[in-house]
Amino acid sequence: MAESAAPLMTSLQAIVGDFHVITSAVDTAPYVTDWRERYRGQARAVVRPGSTAEVAAVARVCAEHGVPIVPQGGNTGLCGGATPHAGGDEIVMQLSRLNRVRDIDTENATMTVEAGVPLAAVQHAAAEAGLLLPLSLAAEGSCAIGGNLSTNAGGTAVLRYGNARELVLGLEIVLADGRVWDGLRGLRKDNTGYDLKQLFLGSEGTLGIITAAVLKLFPRPQTSATAWVAVKDVAAAVRLLGVVRQALGDRLTGFELISADCVTLTRAQFRALPDPLPGHHWYVLLQADDASANSPLLAQVEAALADCLSDELARDAVIAQSEAQAAELWNLREHISEAQKREGPNMKHDISLPVSRIAAFLARAKEALDTALPGVRYVVFGHLGDGNLHYNLSAPVGVPSSTFIEQTSRANRIVYDLVAELGGSFSAEHGVGQMKRTEMERYKAPIELELMRRMKRALDPHGILNPGKVL
Ligand SMILES: Cc1cc2nc3c(=O)[nH]c(=O)nc-3n(C[C@H](O)[C@H](O)[C@H](O)COP(=O)(O)OP(=O)(O)OC[C@H]3O[C@@H](n4cnc5c(N)ncnc54)[C@H](O)[C@@H]3O)c2cc1C
């Protein structure tokens, strides 16, 4: 590749200003380590462009110098996708200065936002306009919308509104050579050739840099019901899902499964959190919402749960009596990942299965893992309504976490082979990053991998964008 006349750093500083090219080890440290502190890399610099034009200019300079770019939003990803490699030849492109809500079109029910806006701020802006951006996840205060779209994030309202990719109408993309594709269309119908935006959604920064997006907005719920339900077992939770869906239709927004061990672990780290129904093994946290203020939703949720209690699918249930109580219940759910992080290293499996096979998976996986890793502790929770489990494993009592995680490859084989056998996926919503490249090789069909590699070569022939991630 032809070397540009000006040295790399001088060019980068000329584009974004000296202050936004960070090179000291102390200052780059937070950007070269992932949220779980599982991956630590090095970078020539962390570069913070403040506009699409600056992103494009930085990409052009990097292409000229053959310097790889690791795009980064809120750095809350759980697969090491936003962490540079150890070699130190990449730059981290930190996008949080792209922080404007460019437009809200209430009649079209869309908003145009820049990639670096934190998800919570996007939700807030939509709410101020009287509408709802339904993407919601525990990291929403820290993650950025560009990161959400690049990982095709899921979260707690997928059952009703779909994954991040289903909320996008248009994208603005900076390509590997620095050219800009303005695809910021707010159209719900547009059959003019290939749907290019879908390539970039979920591609984890390997095909293009998302600088802005047009998102779909929805009516804000006027009536809500939140319930914490103790269920007999996981099979009962799956049947409860069917009953509640039948009763509520698409007003069922979220349906989360939480094991009693998750509650214990989370409350051990966050003592102020509630223990809504102690003494059971499995819980469901369900959320239903209606856009009408006069909805009989609460009565319908109560009736559905009463049926489930008399059928013994449910053992007990609490329905939140106020927004504050509902928030408390969600708080418990949303602190599980942070509590696990505080407890020490663990093995995470973000898997999906047909909902009908989840109970069988749990029974078979437990049998195999109890034999392979005696005493292993199961930290199982997730978005049951979407067939997505966070099937996490912690060290047996008395075994240091650092020793336990040496067994990760062995545990992964057991879990992912079974997931594959049952028709599931080894990555439901977190992506592949650098963590699950081995799984890509093992579980994806060769023809699928070949097509992905061809796309990568077509869009990024010199391997500038996030090399060594996904593929
Ligand atoms: C406590 C906690 C709870 C979580 N819960 C969920 C959950 O419920 N559902 C879920 O799906 N995820 C969840 N996550 C994972 C994480 O929050 C999501 O993957 C999120 O979408 C990442 O956004 P980010 O801005 O932090 O991206 P980053 O971590 O900064 O980046 C993620 C990937 O996207 C790329 N990227 C970032 N920005 C851009 C851009 N503008 N253009 C191109 N590529 C880009 C990066 O290179 C990297 O490959 C959770 C994480 C935590 C810590």
The ligand as an SDF file (V2000), in Angstrom:
LIG
                    3D

 53 58  0  0  0  0  0  0  0  0999 V2000
  -24.5380   -5.1280   31.6970 C   0  0  0  0  0  0  0  0  0  0  0  0
  -24.6720   -5.4450   30.2520 C   0  0  0  0  0  0  0  0  0  0  0  0
  -25.8820   -5.8860   29.7490 C   0  0  0  0  0  0  0  0  0  0  0  0
  -26.0210   -6.1680   28.3860 C   0  0  0  0  0  0  0  0  0  0  0  0
  -27.2260   -6.5850   27.9170 N   0  0  0  0  0  0  0  0  0  0  0  0
  -27.3870   -6.8270   26.6050 C   0  0  0  0  0  0  0  0  0  0  0  0
  -28.6510   -7.2340   26.0800 C   0  0  0  0  0  0  0  0  0  0  0  0
  -29.6230   -7.4090   26.7920 O   0  0  0  0  0  0  0  0  0  0  0  0
  -28.7480   -7.4320   24.7480 N   0  0  0  0  0  0  0  0  0  0  0  0
  -27.6820   -7.2580   23.9080 C   0  0  0  0  0  0  0  0  0  0  0  0
  -27.8260   -7.4490   22.6940 O   0  0  0  0  0  0  0  0  0  0  0  0
  -26.4680   -6.8920   24.3820 N   0  0  0  0  0  0  0  0  0  0  0  0
  -26.2920   -6.6720   25.6930 C   0  0  0  0  0  0  0  0  0  0  0  0
  -25.0730   -6.2920   26.1670 N   0  0  0  0  0  0  0  0  0  0  0  0
  -23.9240   -6.1820   25.2430 C   0  0  0  0  0  0  0  0  0  0  0  0
  -23.6720   -4.7590   24.7080 C   0  0  0  0  0  0  0  0  0  0  0  0
  -24.2050   -3.7930   25.5340 O   0  0  0  0  0  0  0  0  0  0  0  0
  -24.2610   -4.6290   23.3080 C   0  0  0  0  0  0  0  0  0  0  0  0
  -23.5640   -5.4940   22.4420 O   0  0  0  0  0  0  0  0  0  0  0  0
  -24.2060   -3.2160   22.7440 C   0  0  0  0  0  0  0  0  0  0  0  0
  -25.0100   -3.1870   21.5830 O   0  0  0  0  0  0  0  0  0  0  0  0
  -22.8100   -2.7380   22.4200 C   0  0  0  0  0  0  0  0  0  0  0  0
  -22.8510   -1.3370   22.1960 O   0  0  0  0  0  0  0  0  0  0  0  0
  -21.5400   -0.4350   22.4170 P   0  0  0  0  0  0  0  0  0  0  0  0
  -21.8400    0.9390   21.9850 O   0  0  0  0  0  0  0  0  0  0  0  0
  -21.0340   -0.5910   23.8000 O   0  0  0  0  0  0  0  0  0  0  0  0
  -20.5560   -1.1310   21.3720 O   0  0  0  0  0  0  0  0  0  0  0  0
  -18.9830   -1.4590   21.4930 P   0  0  0  0  0  0  0  0  0  0  0  0
  -18.7470   -2.4240   22.5970 O   0  0  0  0  0  0  0  0  0  0  0  0
  -18.2350   -0.1830   21.5500 O   0  0  0  0  0  0  0  0  0  0  0  0
  -18.7570   -2.1620   20.1060 O   0  0  0  0  0  0  0  0  0  0  0  0
  -19.3750   -3.3780   19.7860 C   0  0  0  0  0  0  0  0  0  0  0  0
  -19.0100   -3.7710   18.3440 C   0  0  0  0  0  0  0  0  0  0  0  0
  -19.5570   -2.8530   17.4220 O   0  0  0  0  0  0  0  0  0  0  0  0
  -18.5280   -2.1810   16.6880 C   0  0  0  0  0  0  0  0  0  0  0  0
  -18.9390   -0.7790   16.5920 N   0  0  0  0  0  0  0  0  0  0  0  0
  -19.2370    0.0720   17.6110 C   0  0  0  0  0  0  0  0  0  0  0  0
  -19.6830    1.2380   17.1120 N   0  0  0  0  0  0  0  0  0  0  0  0
  -19.6520    1.1310   15.7730 C   0  0  0  0  0  0  0  0  0  0  0  0
  -19.9930    1.9920   14.7030 C   0  0  0  0  0  0  0  0  0  0  0  0
  -20.4850    3.2070   14.9200 N   0  0  0  0  0  0  0  0  0  0  0  0
  -19.8260    1.5440   13.4380 N   0  0  0  0  0  0  0  0  0  0  0  0
  -19.3450    0.3080   13.1910 C   0  0  0  0  0  0  0  0  0  0  0  0
  -19.0100   -0.5480   14.1550 N   0  0  0  0  0  0  0  0  0  0  0  0
  -19.1710   -0.1460   15.4370 C   0  0  0  0  0  0  0  0  0  0  0  0
  -17.2570   -2.4190   17.4630 C   0  0  0  0  0  0  0  0  0  0  0  0
  -16.1310   -2.4210   16.6210 O   0  0  0  0  0  0  0  0  0  0  0  0
  -17.5180   -3.7910   18.0680 C   0  0  0  0  0  0  0  0  0  0  0  0
  -17.2410   -4.7920   17.1360 O   0  0  0  0  0  0  0  0  0  0  0  0
  -24.9110   -6.0190   27.5240 C   0  0  0  0  0  0  0  0  0  0  0  0
  -23.6930   -5.5650   28.0310 C   0  0  0  0  0  0  0  0  0  0  0  0
  -23.5620   -5.2830   29.3690 C   0  0  0  0  0  0  0  0  0  0  0  0
  -22.2530   -4.7840   29.8640 C   0  0  0  0  0  0  0  0  0  0  0  0
  1  2  1  0
  2  3  1  0
  2 52  2  0
  3  4  2  0
  4  5  1  0
  4 50  1  0
  5  6  2  0
  6  7  1  0
  6 13  1  0
  7  8  2  0
  7  9  1  0
  9 10  1  0
 10 11  2  0
 10 12  1  0
 12 13  2  0
 13 14  1  0
 14 15  1  0
 14 50  1  0
 15 16  1  0
 16 17  1  0
 16 18  1  0
 18 19  1  0
 18 20  1  0
 20 21  1  0
 20 22  1  0
 22 23  1  0
 23 24  1  0
 24 25  2  0
 24 26  1  0
 24 27  1  0
 27 28  1  0
 28 29  2  0
 28 30  1  0
 28 31  1  0
 31 32  1  0
 32 33  1  0
 33 34  1  0
 33 48  1  0
 34 35  1  0
 35 36  1  0
 35 46  1  0
 36 37  1  0
 36 45  1  0
 37 38  2  0
 38 39  1  0
 39 40  1  0
 39 45  2  0
 40 41  1  0
 40 42  2  0
 42 43  1  0
 43 44  2  0
 44 45  1  0
 46 47  1  0
 46 48  1  0
 48 49  1  0
 50 51  2  0
 51 52  1  0
 52 53  1  0
M  END
$$$$
